[in-house]
Amino acid sequence: MFLQHKRSGDLVEVLTLQELYNPCKGEIIGRMHAGEEMQDPEAFDKSEMRFPSGEPLPRCWLDPNYRVQLGSNYRVQAA
């Protein structure tokens, strides 16, 4: 999967998808795709990433308490 680094605008190939989906992890390991040479893997802060379309990452990938913050809007009703 490719994401866009917000500051540079360059594409980053995500090498650790499990960390991307895990809201308890703040960083991912990826490889910048800028220029012709393949770059070495490095750590990227998830808060500095977005989809190439410009959309932000889903809150459930970034915030481990996203359900708690939804409050009363996220209650399951008994049948």
Secondary structure, DSSP 8 states (H G I E B T S, - for coil): -EEEETTT--EEEES-HHHHH-TT--EEEEEEE-SSS----EEEEGGGEE-TTS-B--HHHH-TTHHHHTGGGG-----
